[in-house]
Amino acid sequence: MRWSTLIVAGQAFVASALAQTTCSKYTNDLPAPSMAAGYISDIAFQGLKFPRGIQWDTTGHLLVVDRGVGIYRFSVDDCLHLQDETLIVNNTLLNHGISMSPDGKTLFASTNDVAYSWAYDPQTGTVSDQKTLVTGMANPVDGGHITRTLLSPISKPDWLIISVGSQSNIDEFNLASSSGKAQIRAFNVSEVSEKSVDFNQGGFILGFGLRNSVGLGEDNQAQLWSVENSVDNITRDGQEIYQNNPAEELNFHGSLLDMSPRGDYGYPNCFAVWSADEIPLEHNLFIGDQFAMYDNSTMNDTLCAELYQPPRISFQAHQAPLDIKFDGDGNAWISFHGSWNRAVPVGYHVVKVDFANGQPVDKNDSSTAAMEIMANPDLTMCQSACFRPVGLGFDTAGHLWMSSDATGEIYVIRKSDGSGVAAYTSTAAVTGPTPGPTPTGSSGDKKSVAGRVAVGVTAWIVSVVAGLSMMIYFF
């Protein structure tokens, strides 16, 4: 074969490989998302009923809780489109919570009342051996929070962490930790697999006085964080202050390897300040400080500061944070579902909070810790014509995937060159305090991993062809 023929053939192969990386895009009737410089996003799937929590399995399949349907499993093609839609759990009562054991062999999901587990085969995507683990989480009155967020932490693989919100907007019943409301608990999966337990009767409390901590996240240092949806329609001494107060919260719950008692975060007595100048009888309060609805001897700002754990970072009121995930660089990514209890809409976006050494870079009184990455460009169209972020999940390439329940879609967020938004880590560090006793009772071209492999092969071919050309020149 002549060298020139080989070179032409190689060039044709290169052109073919490059052509295969061109992908079509899903579109909808919404304005394109507004992206921070250096980032792009695309729709990966459309047509779900009400997608909420999402979870990757160990074989690169995405599991999605579709509220009112069950759990779907998807594979991912070379264009980062979801395909091979399969309903693996048919349960119309599943509404939000989903997690996977670190070994990928146990799937967890929840209704408003029950947390379940299934044996999961990551190769086939099939489930079996359904077990009831934790019960008694339903609210006895209408209007209570219904999500039961689940987290199977990497650092404590035999735990299942569950967050249960309050049973009403401002609920004094939650003052007692024994209520089983407005708190986060960890349960020993081995024990509750043998005999289920009521939420308020078992487990280890990782925080209470938490109105509705929908988002739970384990960072890369085996520490637990939550994002808090604070109260609506709040008043101070009878005056309405709810347009910009109280703040939504990023709360720190300490190391998952430390079994010392956890604190009270204030609800329903105290709340975090966002806009201090709008609070009557304000006593030198700043963003993130705790304040009381009433300023009297029974409960006041001074007692709030003395008795309760303040948030680590505060956010504009009513944005409704629903998930928090940590990237391989240790930074937090948070989804904000968006406001309803505010004259001017806020939220409806995904943000990043920079961390260093296991803590946010910004101080507690910061108003700028959240860097907006993906947003709706015209919030005046929200709620009716906006995507609404819910679940987040990183794949092994570092792409960030997001569910939008209002539009029935799954999005994927990447760097502008198609790479992941940050480094990926598959394990959390398991260093820290000596473990105590185990709790009882308890918008650009799309290139996937395959696409990047194709580009890598193309680069290799180019180098080979170039080398052959040099051989022809010299020999």
N, C-alpha and C positions, 0 to 999 in steps of 0.2 A: 504494500500500500504506500502510495506517495505521501510524503510529509504534508504537502498542501491539502491533500484529501482528508487526512487525519485532523488537521487544524480546522478545516471547514466543518467537519462532523462535530468536533468539540464545540465550536462556536454555535452550531445549531442546537446542541444539547444545552448549552448555557442559556440560550434564548428561550428554550422550552421550559427549563427549570424556573427562570425568572417569571415567565408568563403564568406559571402555576401558583405564584404567590399573590396574584391579583384576585381580590375577593369582592363580591357584591355586598351591599349593605342593606340592613333592615331600616325602614323609615316609618315615621308616624306623623300625625298632624300637629305635633307640638313644635315650638321653636327649638332649635338645636341647643343642647346644654351649653352654658357658659363655662369654659375650662380655664384654670390657672395656666399661666405660661409654662410650656414644657409638658403639658398633659393633653391627652385625647380620651374620648370615650365613644363607645359604640353599643348598639343594642345587640345582644346575643340571642335573645329569644323573645317572642311575643305570644299572646293568646292565653296566658294563665288567668285563673279566676281572681286570686287575691294572694300573690306570693309574699311570704313573710320571711321566716328564718331560712338560712341556707347553710350547707355543710358539705365540704369536700370529703370524699372517701380516699382510701390509700391507693386506689388505682386511677385516680384522676377523673372520677365521675362526680358531678355536682348533684346533691340532693336538695330538694326545695319543698318546704311546707307550703302547700297551696290551701289556704284557709277555706273550709267548706268542702274540700275534696280529699286530701290526704298528702302523701309524700311521693313526689316524682323523682326519678333518677334520669340523668342526662349524661351522654358522652359529649366530647368537645371535638369539633373538626379543625382542619388546618386554618380556617378563617376565624377561629374563636366564636363560632356559632354553636349553640347547643343543639343536639340532635338525639335520635333514638329515645324519645320521650317514653318512659315506662312508669306506670303507677305501681309502686312497690308496696305501699301501705294504703289501703282503702279505708279511711276513717274520716268522716266528715266533721268530727268533733275536734280534730287536731287543729290548732289555731295559730301557733307561733313557734314554740320552743322546739329546738332540735340540736343534738350534739352527737358526737361519735367518740367511742373510747379511743385512747391513743394507739392501741394496737389495731384499730380498724375493724374489730370483730363484733362490736356491740353498738347498736343504734338506739338512741334515746329520743323520745318526742313526748309532747304533753298536750292535754286539753286544759280547760280552765280548772279542772278538778283533780286530774290524775297524771302522774308521770309514768310512762311505760318504757320497757326495754324490749329489744328483739335481738336474737342472734343474727348477725349480718355476714353474708358471704361477699367480700369485695370483688371477687372475680366474676360472679354471676349477677350480683346485685339483688339477690333474693334474701328474704327475711323469714325467720321461723321462731318458734318458742317465745311467743309474746308473754311478758310478765308485767304485772302491776307492782310498781315499786313504792310510790308515795301517793297518798290519797288525801281527802279532806281539805282541798285547796279552794274549792268554789266559794264565792261570796254569797252570803245568805240574803243579800238585798240587791236589787237592780241598781245599775250605775257603777258598780265596783269594777276594778281592773281585772281583765280576763287573761292576760298573757302570763305564762309561767316559763320564764326564760331558763334554759338549761345550759350547763357547762360541765364537760368532763375534762378536768385539768390534766395537762401533760405531767405536771410535777407530782400529782396525786392521782394515779390512774384508777384507783378503786373508789374514788369519790364521784358523786354526782351533786353539783351545786345547783340550787333552785332559788329563784327570786320570785316572791309573791308580793303583789302590791296591796294597797289599802282597799277597803271595801266601799269607800266613798271619797269625795274630794278632800274634806277635812274631817277626819274620823278619829274621835277621841278614844274609841275602843282600842286603837293601836298603841295606846300608852303602855300597855302591858306586853312584854316580849312573849308571854305565853299565848297571846292571841293568835299567833301564826300569821299575822298580816304585817305588811310593810317591812319585810325583812328578808334576809338572804341566809339560807342554811345549807350545810353540806351533809350528805348522807353516805354511809358505807354501802356501796352497791352490793357487795357479797351478802351483807346482812339483810337488806331490804329485798333482795332477790329471793331469799328464803321465806320471808314473811313481810308483807307490806306494812307500812306505818303511816299514820296520819302526820301531816306536815308539822303541826304544832306539838306533837308528842315525841319527836325524835330529832336526830341530827345535831349538828354543832352550829351555833349561830355565828355567822360571819359579819353581821351588822344588822341593827334594827333602827326604827325611826326613819325608814326610807320609804317615802310615799309610793314610788313606782320606779324601781330600778330595772328598766327593761333590758338595758345592755349590760352584759357581763364580759369581762376580758381578763385573760391571764397574760401578763407581760413576759419578757424573756428572762426575767429574774425570779420567776415563780411567785409573783405578787398578783393579788386580785384587785381589779378596779371595776367600778360600776358607773353608769351614767343615769342620772336621776331626772324624772319628769316631775317638776314641782307643781304646786297647787294653782288652781284657776280662781278667778274672781276674788282675790284676796283683798282684805281691808285692813286699815290700821286705825284703831279707835273710831271705827264706823265710817271712815273715808276710803273710797275706792282708790287703790294704788296698783291695780293689776295689769295695766298696760305694759309696764317695764319691770315689774317685780312679782314674785321673787325669781331669782336666777335659777336656771337649770344647773345641774351640778355634775362634776367629775369627782367621784369619791374614791378614796384609797382605803383598802381593807387589810393591808399588810401582807406578810408572807404566808403562803399556803402551807409552808412547812413549820409554821409557828402556831401552836394550839392554845395560846393565851387568850383570855376573854376579849371579845370585840366590843366596840363602843356603840353609843346611841348617837344617831346623826340628827336628832332634833324633832322630826315630824311626830305629831302635829303641833308641837308647841312653838318651834322656831324654824326660820327659813333663811335662805341666803340672800343678801342684798345684791341687786344689780344696779339700780338707780337710786342712790341714797337721797338725792335732793327731792325726790318725790314722796318720801316717807315722812309723815307728820311726826312731830316730837322726836326728830332724829338727833341722836346723841353721838356725834363724831363717828358715824358709820362709814365704812368703805366697802367696795366690791368684795364679796365673799364673806363678809362678817355675818353673824347670825343676828336676826332681829325677831321680835315677838309681835303678834297681832295686837296685843294690848300692852300698855306700858303701866303696870301696876305692881304691887308687892308680890302677887302670886307668880307672875311671869313677866319678865322684862328683858331688855337687851343685855343687861349685865349678867343676868342668870343664864341667858342663852349662850353667852361667851364662856361662862364658867362650866356649864353642865354638858355641853354637846360638842360633837366633832364637826368642825366646819369642812366645807368642800375644799379639795386641793386646787381646783380650777372652777370658775363660774362662767356661765354663758348667758347671753340675752334670754330673757324670759319667753316661755311658750314655744320654743323651737322644737320641743319633743324629741330628745335623743333616744334612739332605739337600738343602736348596736355600737360596740367598740371592739376593734381588732388591732393587734400590734404587728407591725412589720418586722423584718429581720434586723433593721437598724434600731429597733426599740421604740419607734414613734407610734403614737396612737392615731387611728383613723376612726371617725365617728360619723354615723348617719343621723341626720336630723329630719324627722318626718314632716315638720312644719306646723304652724300655728293655726288655731281656730279662735282662741280667746283673746284676740287682739285686733284693733281697728285696722292696722296696717300689717299685712302678713310678714312673717319672718321665718327663717329656716329653709326647708325644702332644699337641702344641700348636703354635701359630704365635705368634711373638713379634716385637716391633719393638725395634731398637737405635737410639737417637738418635745422629745424627752432626752435626758442625758443622765446616765448613772441611775436609771430606774425611777426618775422623777421628772415631772414637767420642767422644761427650761424656764418658763415664766414663773413669777412669784404668784402667791395666792390672790393678790388684789389686781391681777392683770385683766384687762378688758380686750386684749388682742392675742390671746394664746391660740385661738382657732384660726388656722389659715385655710380659707375656702379653696377647695380644689374643683368641685363640680357643683353647678348651681342652675336653677331655673333663671333665665335672663329677665323675665318679667313677672315679679311676684304679685302684681295686681291680678294676674290670671289664676292665681292659686286660691282655693284648692282645686277648682274644677278642671283646669287645663294645665296641670303640672305633673311631672314625675314626683313621686314621694318616696324617698329612700327609706328602706327598712333594714334588711339583713345585709351583712358584709362577710366576705371570705376571700382570703388570699390563696391562689393556686401556687404550685411549686415554681413557677416562673416569676412570681412576684406581682402578677396582675391582680388587681382588686376587683372582685365581682360584687354586684349590688342588686338587690331586688327592689322593685317599685310596685307596691301593692295597688295603687290607684290606677296604674296603666297596664297591669298584668305583664310586666316586662322584667327581663334580667339584663343588666348593663355590665360592661367590662371597662375598667379604667386602666390606662397605661401611660407610659412616657410617650412623647411625640415620635420617638423612633421605633415604637412598638414594643419596647422592653418593659419589664416590670416596674412598678412605681418605686420599689425599694428592694433591698436584698430580702431573700426568703430564708426563714429558719424553720426547720421541721420539728425542733424540740425546744422546750423552755429549759433554762438552767435549773438544776436541782441542787443548788448550793444555798446555804443559808442556815438558819437556826436548826438545832437538832430537833427532828420531828417528835412531837408529843404523842399521846395516845390517839388512836384512830377514833373518829366520831362513831357513836353507837346509835342504834335505833334508826337506827337511821337508814377626635374624628380625623382619621388617617388610614393608611393601608393597614390591613389586619395581618399579623404574622403570629401564628401560634408557635409552640415548641417545635412542631413538625415543620412549620414554615421557616423557622430559624435554622433547623437542620438542613432544609433545602438550600437556604442561602449559604450555609457553610459548605455544602457539597459544591454549590456553584462556584464559590470562591476557590475551592480546591481545584476544580476543573480549569478555572481561569489561570491558576498558577501553573497547572500542568501544561496547558496550551501555550502559555508564555514561555515555559521552559523549553518546550519543543521548538518554538520559534527561535529561541536562542541557540538551540542545538543546530538548527538549520543554518543559522548565521555563522556559527563558529566552525561547523563541520561540513 
